[in-house]
Amino acid sequence: MITQLRLKTASSLGQPPLVVEPPPVTIFVGPNNSGKSQLLREIFNFCSQPVNAPPALILDALIFARMSPEAAQADLDVTKATPTPSEPAPPEGYFRIEHGRVSHPVLASQYIECLQQPNTHRVQFTSWYLSRFTVNLDGPGRIALVNPSERGDLKRPKLPLAQLLTNDDKRSALRKAIHDAIGLYFAIDASNGNLLQIRFGSTPPTDERSYKDVTLDYMRAARGIDAVSDGVKAYTGILVQLYAGDPKVIIIDEPEAFLHPSLASKLGKEISAMAAAEGKKVFAATHSPEFVMGAVLSNTPVNIIRLTYENDVGTARLLPSAELVKLMQDPLLRSVGVLAGLFYNGVVVTEADADRSFYREINERLLAAGDSRGIPHVLFLNADNVQTIARIVQPLRKLGIPCAAAVDIDIIGNGGQEWTRHLEACNVPALEHQAFSDWRSKVFESLKSKGDFKTCGGTKLLSGPDHEAAENLFDDLARYGLFVVRRGELEAWLSNLDVPRSKNSWLRSIFERMGADPSSSNYVRPAAGDVWDFMGEVGKWLADSNRHGIPK
């Protein structure tokens, strides 16, 4: 069906625009306002509204597969609609295509030609063929899909519930998928006039297509759609649309809306498995790590494309599935919520939870004050210690996510392979590793000669060429997104508040001194220098589209 997805944007400046061969499922991730929903609209318009759609901003083109002459003729044979008694017969050589509740005549030879040359005759191909098999599941529409609907003519069912009622295999597969997720059995109640209604029972229904007493009793006892949560409604609505009929292109914006995280994960897995089994193409945009995790771990080919839009520049990067699986399977990375970094402009990784809490609070106060040093849309994560920071930074950077590290000065005491791991994680060129290692060793020896340099002043203990060498080293590390507390350690910040340095109580004490009420005169606000400038430097690196340290 769709053999290529071509975008107008690239992974970074100077790179060619992204072109991929979409597998059964393509998921767009990224920060707010990065273009995810816009791209879904453009894909929908390309497939279903080829004439009056507004110009695309992100999508360049979709390339469609050609049908063989035999497949095109077979499609024509099953597509021909029998005119109703009130409709005139089509002219010689024409046939009628049903689309929704209306039908219109099409010249059979032109129909065959557009199936065989879909990219040359895109308007006809999408108007006559693909638009009938393209489904856009927006948020409000998902809830509406579970509302009662007309039964209509069951010999030619048109609406989803009618299509499901007349197809035992699809209804059975849908019932299993819903029961696996919510523990209730899906049923269609056809006992109320011309309406079909969804119900949920504690046991499977015996025969929804009969009016026997056992069926009527079952429907009386089962829950109506109003008796379940919006999450169950949304989950059911999506699956009803996917299982009913034969959609070939399915577009879903924020599939996790209304869903508990565990249900979002199940939905990602279910959609992916169904798309692969039935040859469908699903395009989804999400903010849910759980939905992404469910899709990637479904054993189905999935593309994850991360979109960004900063400083009037958009990017699109295909994320390697192998790297995503690492994020999901590594217990450390799972425990700190690394996958959430997909949905932020940038990530700051700290050594411990106290560091994370403190730096996040500093950033929040900068943002609240409208200070340009504040970092918008950033995620703060913490490692177990300085040694494990590289395990978080490296996979995020491989995914193209700006990820800075904020560390105490004693990081330079970690030589050898430990130091090399930090350089590799920050994508420092391999040819520079030895020079950085020698530099680190000499600065470390200079600091160590001054005693406890971590708690007694950091680089301020040095003077002359030694001080300059240390500052230059930390400047160069900052160019690659590794930010060292040059005054020593976390507890050295805001020393004017005179908080005792204790690993167990410092964070609580510093927060008490900083105050919690912005209207209080004792509330600590951003000022020049100190940790406020440190956070500003981190923000500059995260916001710089030409930053060092991110693989191209």
Protein Blocks (a to p, Z undefined) as FASTA:
>chain_A
ZZbdcdfbdfbehiacddddddfbdcdeddehiopmmmmmmmmmmmmmmmlpccdfklmb
dcdddddfklmmmmmmmmpccddfkbccddehiacddehjbccdddfklmmmmmmmmmlm
mmlmmmmmmmmmcccddfklmmmmmgccdfbjmklcfbfklmmmmmmklmmmmmmmmmmm
nopacdddfkgojbccddddfbdcfblmbcbfklmmmmmmpccfklpcfklmmmmmmmmm
mmggjdfbdcdehklgoiafklmmmmmmmmmmmmmmnopacddddfbfklmmmmmmnopa
cdddddddeehiacdddddfklmmmmmmmmklmmnommmmmmpfbdcddfblklmmmmmm
mmmmmmmnopakbcghiacdddfblklmmmmmmmmmmnopacdddddfklmmpgcjllmm
mmmmnopafklmmmmmmmmmmmmmmmmmnopfklnnpjmlpgcjllmmmmmmmmmmmmno
pacdfklpamlgoklnopacdfklmmmmmmmmnopafkbmklccddeehjllmmmmmmmm
mmmmkbghiaZZ
